[in-house]
């Protein structure tokens, strides 16, 4: 004999709802992993380039400025050599945190790779770039990393470029901001004796 068993709808709905919630959470986690740098939690380069293109289209359409800031960590290779890659990773994490504290919530930061980062400051014109660059330097320098009973104080070089004053295309703005970052590094590096 076969007996039909009655299963209340609520008994089925609860496990299904829980499964749907877990699947949505997993999908969001996969999306986050695909768009962020695992070490710093900032956007990765691919995602940053997409965001930059979107912001550039908005800037063109609504005739509003934006600033790109390229940030380079000083002497990271030496930290890696002397204290190990874990110390270098800690320095990168500290710099990423300082960058996040230095920009507005509407701005975006990403890790370009290695020891370089970039910030997109939406709506920021030429008057904003220099103060933000200095705030970045100050916030990075204020943070320390403790490794093997040693305190490491990081420093960065920053170069900015502004749309539309400096250039009309994102790729050229990135190149210009990088060149200015290298000039900043040359100005801050002590002269060889």
C-alpha positions in Angstrom: 0.0 0.0 0.0 1.1 3.5 -0.8 0.2 6.3 1.5 0.2 9.9 0.4 2.0 12.0 2.9 1.0 15.5 3.4 3.9 18.0 3.7 2.9 21.5 4.7 4.0 24.2 2.3 5.9 26.0 5.1 8.0 23.0 5.7 9.2 23.1 2.1 9.4 26.9 1.8 11.8 27.4 4.7 14.6 25.1 3.4 14.2 26.5 -0.1 14.4 30.1 1.2 17.5 29.2 3.1 19.1 27.6 0.1 18.2 30.7 -2.1 19.8 33.0 0.5 23.0 30.9 0.6 23.2 30.8 -3.2 22.8 34.6 -3.4 25.5 35.1 -0.8 27.8 32.7 -2.7 27.1 34.5 -6.0 27.9 37.9 -4.3 31.1 36.5 -2.8 32.2 35.2 -6.3 31.5 38.6 -7.8 33.5 40.3 -5.0 36.4 37.9 -5.5 36.4 38.5 -9.3 36.5 42.3 -8.9 38.8 42.9 -6.0 42.5 42.4 -5.2 42.8 39.6 -2.7 45.6 41.2 -0.7 44.2 44.7 -0.3 40.5 44.4 -0.8 40.6 47.3 -3.3 39.3 46.9 -6.8 41.5 45.0 -9.2 42.8 46.6 -12.4 40.2 45.1 -14.7 37.3 46.3 -12.6 38.9 49.7 -12.1 39.2 50.2 -15.9 35.5 49.4 -16.3 34.6 52.0 -13.5 37.0 54.5 -15.1 35.3 54.2 -18.5 31.9 54.6 -16.9 33.0 57.7 -15.0 34.7 59.1 -18.1 31.4 58.8 -20.1 29.5 60.6 -17.3 32.2 63.3 -17.2 31.9 63.9 -20.9 28.1 63.9 -20.8 27.7 66.2 -17.8 30.8 68.3 -18.4 32.3 67.5 -15.0 35.9 66.9 -14.0 37.6 64.0 -12.4 41.2 63.4 -11.2 43.3 60.2 -11.4 46.0 59.7 -8.8 48.7 57.1 -9.3 50.4 56.0 -6.0 53.7 54.1 -5.8 55.0 52.6 -2.5 58.7 53.5 -1.8 61.2 50.7 -1.2 58.8 47.8 -1.1 61.4 45.5 -2.8 63.9 46.3 0.0 61.2 45.4 2.6 60.5 42.1 0.8 64.3 41.3 0.6 65.1 42.2 4.2 62.0 41.2 6.1 60.2 38.8 3.7 57.2 39.0 1.5 54.8 38.8 4.5 56.1 42.1 5.7 55.7 43.5 2.2 52.1 42.3 2.1 51.5 44.0 5.4 52.9 47.3 4.1 50.6 47.0 1.0 47.6 46.4 3.3 48.5 49.4 5.4 48.9 51.6 2.3 45.6 50.4 0.9 43.9 51.3 4.2 45.5 54.8 4.2 44.3 55.3 0.6 40.8 54.4 1.6 40.9 56.8 4.5 42.2 59.6 2.3 39.5 59.6 -0.4 35.8 60.3 -0.3 33.2 57.5 -0.2 32.2 58.4 -3.7 35.8 57.9 -5.0 37.3 54.6 -6.1 40.7 53.0 -5.4 42.4 50.0 -7.0 45.6 48.1 -6.9 47.3 48.3 -10.2 49.7 45.6 -9.3 53.0 45.2 -7.4 53.5 48.3 -5.4 51.2 50.7 -7.4 47.7 51.9 -6.7 45.3 54.3 -8.4 42.5 56.5 -7.2 39.6 57.9 -9.2 38.3 61.1 -7.7 34.9 61.7 -9.3 34.0 65.4 -9.7 37.4 66.5 -8.5 39.1 69.3 -10.5 42.6 70.7 -10.5 42.2 72.4 -7.1 41.5 69.0 -5.4 44.4 66.9 -6.8 47.4 68.4 -4.8 45.6 68.4 -1.4 44.5 64.8 -1.8 48.0 63.8 -2.9 49.4 65.4 0.2 46.7 63.8 2.4 47.6 60.4 0.9 51.3 60.9 1.7 50.5 62.0 5.3 48.0 59.1 6.0 50.4 56.5 4.6 53.3 57.9 6.6 51.2 58.0 9.8 50.6 54.3 9.6 53.2 51.7 10.8 53.6 48.0 10.4 55.1 45.9 13.1 57.2 43.0 11.8 59.7 41.0 13.8 59.9 43.6 16.6 60.5 46.3 14.0 58.3 49.2 13.0 58.1 49.9 9.3 56.9 53.3 8.2 55.8 53.4 4.6 56.0 56.3 2.2 54.5 56.9 -1.2 54.9 59.0 -4.3 51.8 60.4 -5.9 51.1 61.9 -9.3 47.8 63.3 -10.4 46.2 64.2 -13.7 42.8 65.9 -14.3 40.1 65.6 -16.9 39.6 67.7 -19.0 42.4 70.1 -18.1 45.3 67.7 -18.6 43.9 65.4 -21.2 40.6 64.3 -22.8 41.2 60.5 -22.7 41.5 58.2 -19.7 44.5 56.2 -21.1 46.5 59.4 -21.6 45.5 60.7 -18.1 46.8 57.4 -16.6 50.1 57.9 -18.4 50.4 61.5 -17.3 49.5 60.7 -13.7 52.2 57.9 -13.8 54.8 60.4 -15.2 54.0 62.9 -12.5 54.3 60.1 -9.8 57.8 59.4 -11.2 58.6 63.1 -11.0 57.4 63.2 -7.4 59.6 60.2 -6.6 62.6 61.9 -8.2 62.0 65.1 -6.1 61.7 63.1 -2.9 64.6 60.7 -3.4 67.8 61.9 -1.7 70.6 62.9 -4.1 73.3 60.4 -4.5 76.5 61.5 -2.6 
